[in-house]
Amino acid sequence: MTMEEGTLNSPSRCELTEEDYEAFQWDTREDCEVRQILDRVADKWSLLVIALLDRNTLRFTELKYKIDGISQRMLTTTLRHLERDGLVNRTVYPVVPPRVEYALTPLGMTLHQTIQSLVTWTEDHQSEIALARAQYDKRVTA
């Protein structure tokens, strides 16, 4: 099968049979789309954008105001990547000055649900993690 010009020669899925599976194997194969997607959706800026767009439609300036420390360039890049991945819709209104709004797509909403599960787990276990950190720090400094 021939590939179209400009198409990556990498597999679109990196599934393994149970016998072939090794923990973190996906992390060592840079041509794996699973790794690429995880790298995109798990970065701190994407997580914040997805969280803010849950049940909200926001303009660029509103997102920039609400995300402490993000530069205009990084927010633009993050939004473009999320839009390309089908997680965020960008709507441009033909007014002067132009008005652009961002919202989660149905796919983005499913990702938000998954992220919320991780946040809930973190909240449920934060005291255990704090204790483990304190014990570790005490051992390391001793």
SVG drawing of the C-alpha trace seen along z (x, -y; Angstrom):
<svg xmlns="http://www.w3.org/2000/svg" viewBox="-22 -47 43 61">
<polyline fill="none" stroke="black" stroke-width="0.4" points="0.0,0.0 1.4,-3.3 1.3,-6.4 0.2,-9.8 2.8,-12.4 3.2,-14.3 1.7,-11.4 3.7,-10.1 4.9,-6.6 3.9,-5.7 1.2,-3.4 -2.0,-5.1 -2.5,-2.7 0.1,-1.2 -1.9,1.7 -0.2,4.7 -1.3,8.1 -1.3,9.0 1.7,11.2 3.7,8.3 2.7,5.7 5.4,4.1 4.6,1.3 5.4,-2.1 6.2,-0.6 4.2,-3.3 6.4,-5.8 9.5,-4.6 8.0,-4.7 7.9,-8.3 6.0,-7.3 3.1,-6.1 0.1,-8.3 -1.0,-7.3 2.1,-8.9 1.6,-12.0 -2.0,-12.4 -1.1,-11.8 1.7,-14.4 -0.7,-16.9 -3.7,-16.4 -1.7,-15.9 0.4,-19.1 -0.5,-21.7 -1.8,-24.3 -4.1,-21.9 -5.5,-20.6 -6.3,-24.1 -7.9,-25.1 -10.1,-21.9 -11.1,-22.5 -12.1,-26.1 -14.1,-25.2 -16.2,-22.7 -19.8,-23.9 -18.4,-27.3 -17.7,-29.2 -14.9,-31.6 -13.1,-34.2 -9.3,-34.2 -8.9,-37.1 -11.0,-35.5 -8.9,-32.3 -5.7,-34.3 -7.0,-36.2 -8.1,-33.0 -4.9,-31.0 -2.2,-32.5 1.2,-32.6 0.3,-31.6 1.7,-33.7 -0.4,-34.8 1.8,-32.7 1.5,-29.5 -2.3,-30.0 -2.6,-30.4 -0.5,-27.2 -2.4,-25.2 -5.8,-26.2 -4.6,-25.4 -3.4,-22.0 -6.6,-21.2 -8.7,-22.4 -6.6,-20.2 -7.2,-17.2 -10.9,-17.8 -11.2,-18.7 -12.0,-22.4 -14.2,-24.3 -13.2,-27.8 -16.0,-30.1 -15.1,-33.4 -17.9,-36.0 -17.7,-38.4 -17.8,-41.6 -15.3,-44.4 -13.2,-43.9 -13.4,-40.1 -14.8,-38.0 -13.5,-34.5 -14.9,-32.0 -13.8,-28.6 -15.8,-25.7 -15.2,-22.0 -16.4,-19.6 -18.3,-16.5 -15.0,-14.6 -13.4,-17.3 -16.2,-16.8 -15.5,-13.1 -11.8,-14.0 -12.9,-16.5 -14.8,-13.7 -11.6,-11.6 -9.5,-14.6 -12.1,-15.2 -11.7,-11.6 -7.9,-12.2 -8.6,-15.5 -11.0,-13.7 -8.4,-10.9 -5.8,-13.6 -8.2,-15.3 -9.1,-12.0 -5.4,-11.1 -3.6,-14.4 -3.1,-13.9 -1.5,-10.5 0.7,-12.0 1.7,-14.8 2.6,-12.3 4.6,-10.2 6.5,-13.3 7.3,-14.4 8.6,-10.9 10.7,-10.8 12.1,-14.3 13.0,-13.3 14.8,-10.1 16.7,-12.0 17.9,-14.8 19.0,-12.4"/>
</svg>
